[in-house]
Amino acid sequence: MSFDKNEVDASMAPLLEHLIELRQRIISALIAFFIAFMLCFFVKDYILNFLIWPYQWAMKISGGDPEAIRLQSTQVWETFLTKMKLAAFGGALLSFPYTAFQFYSFIAPGLYKNERMAFLPFLIGGPILFFIGGAFVYALLAPMMLWFSLTQQFLPNTHLRIEFIVRISDYLNFLTSFILIFGLIFQLPLVTSY
């Protein structure tokens, strides 16, 4: 059985067109991430101040001075690299809807109309539920966990006090990890509904 080279080339054409389109969509999503990253990098200090609120709230509730909190940096580049990670996390969150749309636009032509309609709840509800999960962590869970940690500073029946000083990278890793985890956990209604 012999294959004509022209037949093989003709059968490869649709695949190559799809690969070229996929490449363009990936590049477009990466450009969107880069733009969002740069925006977040320029406002990184405002984002950092925003993310410190749960710690300040926990300090206030535990009886401390919320203005006296300190975040420690123990390495030369720790603060800068932490702010870069923060900008990358913010860039990923901001560019996710566009990236999801690019993914959907790539696979949508291969789906039936009813299958395309089944994607709408995911495209609309996914980011909304992720935001609700992140807000739950930011407004309730993180402050309560930090409050619990702060109340562990005092040992009963002694005057000994354990000083609670958090490294900036540890604090932001803690907060962003929980925001990501609960953002994904809050996707369960979408996953279980289908």
Secondary structure by P-SEA (a helix, b strand, c coil): ccccaaaaaaaaaaaaaaaaaaaaaaaaaaaaaaaaaaaaaaaaaaaaaaaaaaaaaaaaaaccccccbbbbbcccaaaaaaaaaaaaaaaaaaaaaaaaaaaaaaacccccaaaaaaaccccaaaaaaaaaaaaaaaccaaaaaaaaaaaacccccccbbbbbbbbaaaaaaaaaaaaaaaaaaaaaaaaaac
